[in-house]
Amino acid sequence: MNGNWLEADWPAPPGVHVISTFRGNPSLGVSQGPWASLNLGDHVGDDPAAVAENRGRLRKAAGLASEPKWLAQVHGTRVADLDSAELAGPADAALTRREGVACAILTADCLPIVFATESGDAVAAAHAGWRGLAAGVIESTVRSLAAPPESLLAWLGPAISIEHFEVGSEVREAFVRRDLRAGEAFQVNARGRFMADLGVLARLQLQSLGVERVYGGGECTYARTDRYFSYRRDGPTGRQATLIWREH
């Protein structure tokens, strides 16, 4: 970990790199107000010039060979193949087998998940808020990697924790209809609503798909005001990014 980002603590294959950015380093980010300072989202009301500067500075600081492939995220399940000639339309996951291409997921409470094959020949990233998890974004991403699930590694990035993520009964029901075990990811609160654990939901889905090597989790975007943007905490705010890429 350095002052700009969290580095994934997982047994990454050789040449595979993962970082998850922090919000508040004035030496890297230039955004002001609710977007201060390293906002990487260009759809949240920030000055477009500031966002472009932030993205350029991140690319340089991380030593990326090219601009990350920023997606138009819509809480869906489409997986963009970044090796194809054209990246068009919304997507909530991305994959690549090329060196120097960075998959990027923007979040401000949703769960970013990155994947790598054990050989390191393919990597992917997924945007997994509750809607995406309920719709099947993990399944879509695993399927798109076209590798035996037991050969995959996954890492869960910073997201809102169960202590701060209140949802209605309809959210719980959406998951329990898919898998009865999902009930263990919800705790009823004093208001008769539920506190939801995105990490547990993701791990259950990964396990059901045969992905057993799952790492990360535990970093709460809501609680760590010094590190992360959080929509639930602040309303209008910026976005941090989780990136994964391959190199020699």
C-alpha positions, 0 to 999 in steps of 0.5 A, a space after each residue: 500500500 502507498 499513499 495513492 492506492 491499496 494494492 491487492 493482497 493475494 497470490 497474483 500470477 506473475 505479471 498481474 497487478 491490481 490497485 484500488 485508489 484512495 480518494 484524498 491525495 492532493 499530490 495526485 488528484 486535483 478535484 475540489 468540493 465533494 469530489 476532492 481530490 482523486 475523483 476518477 468518475 466523469 459522470 458525477 458532476 465534477 469538472 471534466 478537465 479535473 477528471 481528465 487530469 486525475 486520470 492522466 496522473 493516475 496512469 503516470 503514477 501507476 506506470 500504465 502503458 495506456 489509458 484504462 478502459 473506462 466503462 459506462 456502468 449501469 448495474 447490469 451484467 454485460 462483460 466488455 471484451 477489451 481485446 475487440 476492435 470496438 468498446 461500445 455501449 454500457 457494461 459492468 465488467 471487462 476482460 482482457 488477455 492482452 498485456 498493457 490493457 487495464 480493466 477499470 471499475 469505478 465505485 463509491 460503495 459497490 463491490 469491485 471484484 477482479 479475476 485472474 487465471 492462475 496462469 495469468 493469461 487473462 484478467 477481468 474486473 466486475 462492478 458488483 453492487 447489489 443489483 449487479 450481484 442479483 442479476 448475475 454479473 459474477 456468473 457473466 464474468 466467470 463465463 466470459 473468461 472461458 477458463 475452468 472455475 477452479 483455475 481462477 483467483 478472485 479479489 474483493 476490493 473496498 465496498 460498503 460493509 454490513 454495518 452501514 448497508 441497509 436495504 429493504 426486504 425486497 433486496 433480501 428476497 431477490 437473493 434468497 430466491 436464487 440461493 437460500 444460503 444468501 439469507 446468511 448475508 442479511 441481518 435484521 435491524 431495529 427498523 425491521 429492515 436488513 443490513 446486507 453484506 456484499 462480500 458474503 453474497 459475492 463469496 457465496 456466488 463464487 463458491 457456487 460457480 466453483 471459484 474457491 480461491 477468493 481473497 480480499 474484502 474488509 475495507 469499508 468505503 463508508 467507514 473510511 472517510 479518509 480513504 474512500 468516496 461513499 455515496 451512502 455516506 455523502 450523497 453526491 461524491 466522486 468515484 474511486 477505481 479498481 484496476 487490474 492489468 497484465 504486463 511482462 
